[in-house]
Amino acid sequence: MKTIHLITPVSVPGLRNLDEIAHLASPTLSFTHSILDRGPPSIESEYDEALAVPDTIVRAIEAERGGADAIIIDCMGDPGLKPAREVVRIPVLGPGETSMHLAAMLGQKFSIVTVLNSVRPMLVNAAKVYGVYEKLASVLVVDIPVLELEQRLAEVQQALAAKALDAVERDGADVIVLGCTGFLGCAAAIEKHLLAAGHDVPVIDPIPATVCVAEAIVKSGLRHSKRTYSVPRSKTIIGFDIPDFK
């Protein structure tokens, strides 16, 4: 049995329920989950992301110690992705990086539909860092905060469908990426809406896609290179209670 651990890098309980991905479990794959003790209630800016990183690193170390075979950071901003890879030896995946690379494989151009304008620069910069910026057609927003997604679900799906159609017809996108892991479960409806408009375009739901990639990496016996993500040198850190990761 392999275990994938999801770290939802916020401090508000209930934003992620493992029942939402129970259909991805199998006799050989299970899931565990944690949130932060210290951090923002949602991630909608670089400021929020910075505040989420220290405790995300702690959760990654704890997940590896607890027997996890891979870690997914449950946010399209991928907060703490690279430092987490440095302090553990199991694969650590971010939905942002994973979804963008999948989108680049599935079409010539892709667009991301996300929550707020404040998130847009983060995703554009991430596309540059991940080496797929030349394939990014656009980043569009539905203008609904993360903490309101669940109670405004019908409005969210309607806005996602409209923006996805704009991305295809106006911006030339061949693939749509849902730009917030809080959009989990919306992809099928958006894909159906696009197909009804005459566009046979895949819509990537970041968490299920990243779970499948993480499982494939684990099954293949692969992990991140320690030449890239080398273990940090020991030094005195003031103000952060980080477990020993040597």
N, C-alpha and C positions, 0 to 999 in steps of 0.2 A: 504494500500500500504506500503510495506517494502522497505527500501533503503539500498543498500550496497555501501559504499564509498571506492573507490580505491585510495590509495596513491602511486603514482609512485615516489620512493625516489631518484629522480635525478633532476637536475636543467635545463635540456634541454627540451623545449616544443616539442610535437609531437611524442615522443617515444611511447605513448599510446593513442589510439583513441577509445573512447567508442563504436564506430560503430563495432569494432572488437568483442565485446561481446554482441552486440544488440540482437542476437538470443537467449541469455539466459534470457532476460527480459520477463516479462509477465504482465498481468493486475494487478498482486499483487507484482511485483518486479521491481524496477528501480535502476539505477546506477548514482552515481556522482563521480567526479574525481578531484584530485589535484596533483600538483608537488611541488617541493621545491623552495623556494626563495634563500636559501643558501645550497650548497651541491655540490657533484661531478656530472659530466655529465653522468657518468655510474658507475656501481659498479662491479669491477673486482678484488678487494683485500680487506684485512682487513682495510687498510688505507681508501679506498673509503667508506667502510661501516661505519666506525667510524665518518667520516665527514657527513654522511647522517642522523645520528641518531637524533641530536637535533631538526632539522626542521621537521623530521618525527613525533616526539612527538607533536610538535605544531600543525601539520596538523591533528593528531588524536583527539586532544582536540577540535579543530575547527569543525571536522566532527561530533563529538557527539553533540556539541552545535547546529549544523545545522540540527539536527534531524535524522542523520544516525542511522540505527538499527544494523549495523555491519561494520567493517573495514577490508579491505584486503591490506596488504603491498605488492606492486607489484614488488617483487624481490625475487629470490630464496635464497638470503642470509638472508632474513627476518630481515633487519636492523631495530632496534628499537622495535622489536616485544614485548619483555618482559616489557621494561619501558612503552610502550604505553598501555599495559594491566593494568599497575599500576595506570595510570592517568585517565582512562575512565572506565565506567561500562558496556559498550556494548562489545560484542565479537570482538576480534582482531585476525585475522588469518594471517599466513604467508604461502605462497605457498611451501616453502621448507619443513617446518614441516608437513603440510597437505599432500603433495604429497608423502613424505617418509612413513608416516603412512598408507596411502592408498596402496602404493606399498607393504608394509609389510603384508597387509591383502590379497592382490590379488595373491601373490606367495611366494615361499620359499626364493628366493633371488631376489634382484633387482639391476640394474645398472643405473647410472646417466650419461647422455651425456651433457656436458656443453661447455662453450665458450673457455676458456683459462686455461693454467696450473696454473695460479695464483689463480684461483677460486677453484681448486681441494682441497687444504687443508681446505678451508672454509667449503666445503660440507662434507668432511670426518669428521671434527670436529663436524659439526652440527648433523650428523648421530649419533655420540657418545652422544651428549647432549640430543637428542630426543629419545634415547634408542633403536635405530634400527640398530646400527652398525653391529651387528652379522648377519644381513640380507643383508648387502651391499656387492654385488659381486665386483663392480668396479666403478670408476669414470673416464670416458673417455672425451677427449676434441676434438673439431673440429678446434681449433686454428684460430678462427675468432672473432675479437673484437665486443663488443655489438653494438657500433655505426656504424658498417659496415654490420650488419645483413640484414637490409632491402634491401640495394642495391646489396647485394650478395646472394639473397634468393635462387636461383637455386643451387648455390654452397653449401649453408648452408644445404639444404635438402639432397643433394647428400652425403655430409660429415656425416650428422646425420644418414642416412640410413646405411652407411658403418660402422660407429662406433657402432650403435645399433646391427648390425649383429655380429660384433666382440664380443660384450658384451654377446650375447646369445650363440654363438658357442664356444667361447674361455673361457669366464668367468663364464658361467653357469647361466646367468640371466634369470629369469622367467618373469620379468616385466622390462620395460624401463621407466625411468623418464626423461623428457626433462628438463635439468638443467639450463634453463634460461627462464624467462617469455617473453623474446624477441623472443622465438621460437613459440609463439602463432600461432596456425593454422597449424603446421607442423605434428601433431601426426598422422593424418589419412594416410598421405603419407608414413610415416615410418612404421606404422602397416601393410599397404598393401605390402610394400617391404619385411618385415619379413615373412608375410604369403606366398608370392611368393617363398620364400626360404624354405618353409616348417615349419615355426615356428609360431604357433598361440599364440602370445604374446601381452598382452595389453601394450599400450604406453600412459603414463599419460601426458596430457597437463596441466601444473600447474594452470594456471589462471581459465579455465573453471571448473576444478576439485574443486578448492578452493571456487569458487563462489557457486557451488552446496552444498558443505559442510557448508559454511556460512549460506546459505538460510535454510538448514535443522536445524542448531543450533538455528537460530532466530525463526523458526516455532515451534520448540520444547520448546521455552521459556527458553533456557539455556544461560549461560554466564560463563566466567572464574571465578574461585574461588578467592575470596578476602583473603582467608587464604594463598594462594600462591602468589597472585599479590596484596599485600596490598597497600593502598594509602600511598605515601611517606610522612614523617613528614615535616612540614613546616620549612623552613630554608632560609636564604638569599643566593641567587644564583647570582654570579657576571658574567656578560658578555653574558648572555642568556636571551632573552625576551620570557619567557615561560608564557602563560596565566594561570590564576588561575584555578586550577582543583578541588578545594575542593567542 
